[in-house]
Amino acid sequence: MTGVPQVDFALDTYECIVLYPGAAGRALPPETVQRLQSEHAEHVQALQRRGIILVSGSVDGPARNPDPPIGFGLARTGSVEDVRSVMEADPAVQAGLYRVDVMTFLCPAGSLEFPLAKTES
């Protein structure tokens, strides 16, 4: 991994999921958008139940560019590519309503907790 900060404390590594409006979204009929949003929510909830996504939600705020982020999530699988793959399988991403980017997120070890995330038995 490139760009790992040199610090004198341990870091936890996550996969950061950022969701943006997709190019096709503006052209889709409202009923299609509603159906895809529902399918997207089901897809993300299934990933959370499987323990892939730890937390996810919408981003609300002023637009700072033509395509501001609209969603954010964190996963902890050890593979940006694996998370990208399961997010690209999202029906709303496949239809172009959303586009997704996945990158590495680093923070001080132990600084985040996910009480609603599936725990391994």
C-alpha positions in Angstrom: 0.0 0.0 0.0 1.4 3.4 -0.9 1.0 6.5 1.2 0.9 4.9 4.6 1.8 7.6 7.2 4.8 7.0 9.3 3.5 7.4 12.8 4.6 6.0 16.2 1.3 4.3 16.9 -0.6 1.4 15.4 -3.1 1.9 12.6 -6.3 0.1 11.6 -6.9 -0.4 7.9 -10.4 -0.3 6.4 -11.8 -0.1 2.9 -13.6 3.2 2.4 -16.6 3.1 0.0 -17.7 6.3 -1.5 -20.9 6.4 -3.6 -21.5 9.1 -6.2 -24.4 9.9 -8.6 -24.0 7.9 -11.8 -24.2 9.2 -15.3 -27.4 7.3 -16.1 -29.3 8.5 -13.0 -30.5 11.8 -14.5 -32.1 10.0 -17.5 -33.8 7.2 -15.6 -37.6 7.4 -15.0 -38.5 8.1 -11.4 -40.1 4.7 -10.8 -36.8 3.0 -12.0 -34.8 5.2 -9.7 -37.1 4.3 -6.8 -36.8 0.5 -7.6 -33.0 0.8 -7.9 -32.6 2.7 -4.6 -34.6 -0.1 -2.9 -32.4 -2.8 -4.6 -29.3 -0.8 -3.5 -30.5 -0.7 0.1 -31.2 -4.5 0.0 -27.7 -5.2 -1.5 -25.9 -3.1 1.1 -27.9 -4.7 4.0 -27.0 -8.1 2.7 -23.3 -7.2 2.7 -23.7 -5.9 6.3 -25.4 -9.2 7.3 -22.5 -11.1 5.7 -20.0 -9.0 7.7 -18.4 -7.3 4.6 -19.6 -3.8 5.2 -19.3 -2.5 8.8 -21.2 0.7 8.4 -22.9 2.6 5.6 -25.1 5.6 5.1 -26.1 8.6 3.1 -24.1 11.8 2.9 -26.0 15.1 3.0 -24.6 18.5 2.4 -24.0 21.3 0.0 -22.7 20.3 -3.4 -19.0 21.2 -3.7 -18.7 19.9 -7.3 -20.9 18.6 -10.0 -20.9 15.1 -8.5 -20.7 15.3 -4.7 -20.6 12.0 -2.8 -24.0 10.8 -1.7 -23.0 7.7 0.4 -20.2 6.4 2.5 -19.3 3.1 4.1 -16.5 1.2 5.7 -15.6 -2.4 5.2 -12.7 -4.5 6.7 -11.9 -7.4 4.4 -8.3 -6.6 3.7 -8.9 -6.1 0.0 -10.0 -2.9 -1.8 -10.5 -5.0 -5.0 -12.8 -7.5 -3.2 -15.0 -4.6 -1.8 -15.0 -2.9 -5.2 -16.2 -6.1 -6.8 -19.1 -6.6 -4.4 -20.1 -2.9 -4.7 -20.0 -3.1 -8.5 -22.5 -6.0 -8.2 -25.0 -3.5 -6.7 -28.0 -3.3 -9.1 -28.0 0.5 -8.8 -24.3 0.7 -9.7 -24.8 -1.7 -12.6 -27.7 0.4 -13.9 -25.6 3.6 -13.7 -27.7 5.3 -11.0 -24.6 5.3 -8.8 -20.9 5.0 -9.3 -18.6 3.7 -6.6 -15.0 4.2 -5.6 -13.2 2.2 -2.9 -10.0 3.2 -1.3 -7.9 2.5 1.8 -8.8 4.3 5.0 -6.3 4.4 7.9 -7.0 5.5 11.5 -5.5 5.1 14.9 -5.9 1.4 16.0 -9.0 0.9 18.2 -10.5 4.3 17.5 -13.6 3.0 15.7 -16.2 0.6 17.0 -19.1 -1.0 15.0 -21.7 -2.3 17.5 -24.2 -3.2 14.8 -21.7 -5.1 12.7 -21.8 -8.8 12.5 -19.4 -10.4 14.9 -17.6 -13.7 14.2 -18.6 -16.6 16.5 
